[in-house]
Amino acid sequence: MPEGDSEVYFRVGYTDNSDQTFSDSIYDADLGGAMESDNTKPPKARYLKVHRGRLFYAHCLEEAQGESLLVFSKVGRGEAVPHVNYQYVDRDDGDVITGLASFGESLAVFKMRKVFIIEGDFSSLYTLDVGVGCIDPDSIIELKDKVLFMSEEGYMCFDGSNLSCISEKINNLVPQQYFTIPKRMQIDATGASHLRSESSAMEYSSVYYPERRQVWILCHDDALTDMILVGHVIESMDTITPTKLYGDIEQPLLSWTYHTYPNHDFTDLGLYTDTAGKTRVRAGDSGGFFYDMDSGLADYTSANAAKDIAYSFITGWSPLSHPPTLTKTVRIINLGYMTGAAVTSTNMYIDVDFESTAADTIAIAGGSVVGTAEHLGDRYAGTYQLFNENFMSSATGNNFRVRITGSDQIAFGINHVCLNYRLEGIRFWTPTRS
């Protein structure tokens, strides 16, 4: 191109650097518009998210104060990033961007202790300055009109207007050391957050399981037993707000169960589609194996032997009769249960007077089969063996609770627990079902 030439030129092809000629037979008018000159190279970023046709780059690793930098593309062209398309998210607060989420008309930019919200196509920008943010990007679940994420205060739900803790009912398990919820990600002296593989902190991975309307949260720590918290949606996730008001009591939208996996080393949860076209949950472990979590099948492969899964059933406390202050002695416990095969390692514990130290420990070894039941369902397909057993007991007190725990590779369910007891000084038995 001659120096000082102001004409616009177009590249139409390549030729080798040799003694050849190239004939350009394309008219300038047929080449279209000139090349855009306002774009810059997209940044290297830890988090990417498509929102309203733009590609957002967050926590840009090689940019100045990049841990608080958000860069965004032109609409419909994720690689086209004008040099003016950037936004710092409170870059002097000592915090770092930990994830992105797109829900409804909003984009959430998470830091560990705050959430920055972009509404529409930058029609409104504001910060939820409430000291709540996301501590693990793998804990984020995007739903139609809300986002769920793990914070330092517990598992949160935000719908663009309301922010609430939906794990409040299980946060009290922390002092009892059942699991840690949550534990802060590590930050080094430069203000950069460590990747999950570099951090010794608790790791979280979450999915929404639409087939069962459940939220699954994996809590993983190399030094602790893996636990999956399952939040069972009481009402449709699409139609309710983060909390509903019942009288003067604000109730979470989920009821919770928790499941421990002492024989596994799960690191992540994900979703897949089975052969019937249903969405299922799959867990990955540190050894590179995948486990189908709700298929009813053993996880055996030729390279990886099946592992037992721990289970536990706990009743509430009951005085069995009134007044509660009367002392009772449990004599016979009738237990009805069903399995896919005989159980191998299951115990029943009778707790007394609000103490977790068992007054009685009874081994359930799988007695005589009293019947079978054909069952075809999502969780188990085949023939259940039905058991009905009587166990002798001598637990004495005012209030009683039954715990049944085990570890196996088969389906196991409880039909009933019936405590036969006598009041202090009375010699006949009175059955009570719980």
Secondary structure by P-SEA (a helix, b strand, c coil): ccccccbbbbbccccccccbbbbbccccccccccccccccccccccbbbbcccbbbbcccccccccccbbbbbccccccccccccccccccccccccccccccccbbbbccccbbbbbcccccbbbbccccbbbcccccccccccbbbbbccccbbbbcccccccccccccccccccccccccccccccccccccccccccbbbbbbbbccccbbbbbbbbccccbbbbbbbbccccccccccccccccccccccbbbbbbccccccccccccccccbbbbbbbcccccccccccccccccccccbbbbbbbbbbccccccccccbbbbbcbbbbbbcccccccbbbbbbbccccccccbbbbbccccccbbbbbbccccccbbbbbbbbbbbbcccccbbbbbbbbccbbbbbcbbbbbbbcccccbbbbbcc
